[in-house]
Amino acid sequence: MPDSRRQPPVPPDENPWRAAGLVTAIGAELAVCVGLGWWIGAVMDRDNGTSYWYLVGLVVGLVAGVGSAIALIRKYAGERRK
């Protein structure tokens, strides 16, 4: 009887596509949050005649993006522990 050349299935927590999806989601969330924060700050600068709100928007967007990334990682890690 010939040996089967089929590989055993990859456990869900070691699936490379899940890891790639997580990294992509983190990058996209961070980019959207920072970009949205900058845009809102730039609009506020334009409307108020100031030149610092874009920087405030960048920082707030970065903090929101990092918080969102941490929540996403915790969700992913929590699913792996089950």
C-alpha positions in Angstrom: 0.0 0.0 0.0 1.6 3.4 -1.0 2.1 6.1 1.5 -0.3 9.0 1.2 1.5 12.2 0.2 -1.3 14.3 1.7 -0.1 16.7 4.4 -2.0 16.8 7.6 -4.4 19.8 8.0 -3.0 22.9 9.5 -4.6 23.7 12.9 -6.6 26.9 12.8 -4.3 28.8 15.1 -1.3 28.1 12.8 -3.0 29.1 9.6 -0.7 31.5 7.7 -3.6 33.1 6.0 -5.2 34.1 9.3 -1.9 35.7 10.3 -1.6 37.6 7.0 -5.2 38.8 7.4 -4.5 40.0 10.9 -1.4 42.0 9.8 -3.4 43.4 6.8 -6.3 44.4 9.1 -4.0 46.1 11.6 -2.2 48.1 8.8 -5.4 49.1 7.2 -7.0 50.2 10.5 -3.9 52.2 11.5 -3.7 53.9 8.1 -7.4 54.8 8.1 -7.4 56.1 11.7 -4.3 58.3 11.1 -5.5 59.5 7.8 -9.0 60.4 9.1 -7.5 62.2 12.1 -5.2 64.2 9.8 -8.1 65.0 7.5 -10.4 66.2 10.3 -7.6 68.3 11.7 -6.8 69.8 8.3 -10.5 70.7 7.9 -10.5 72.3 11.3 -7.4 74.3 10.5 -8.9 75.5 7.2 -12.2 76.5 8.9 -10.6 78.2 11.9 -7.5 79.7 10.3 -5.1 77.8 12.6 -2.2 75.6 11.8 -2.0 73.1 14.6 -5.2 71.0 14.5 -3.8 68.7 11.8 -1.1 67.6 14.3 -3.7 67.1 17.0 -5.7 65.0 14.6 -2.7 62.9 13.7 -1.9 62.2 17.3 -5.6 61.4 18.1 -5.8 59.2 15.0 -2.6 57.4 16.0 -3.8 56.7 19.5 -7.2 55.5 18.2 -5.4 53.3 15.6 -3.1 51.7 18.2 -6.1 51.1 20.5 -8.0 49.5 17.7 -5.0 47.3 16.8 -4.6 46.2 20.4 -8.3 45.3 20.5 -8.0 43.3 17.3 -4.9 41.4 18.5 -6.7 40.6 21.8 -9.7 39.3 19.9 -7.4 37.2 17.7 -5.5 35.8 20.6 -8.7 35.1 22.6 -10.0 33.0 19.7 -6.8 31.0 19.6 -7.0 30.2 23.3 -10.4 28.5 23.1 
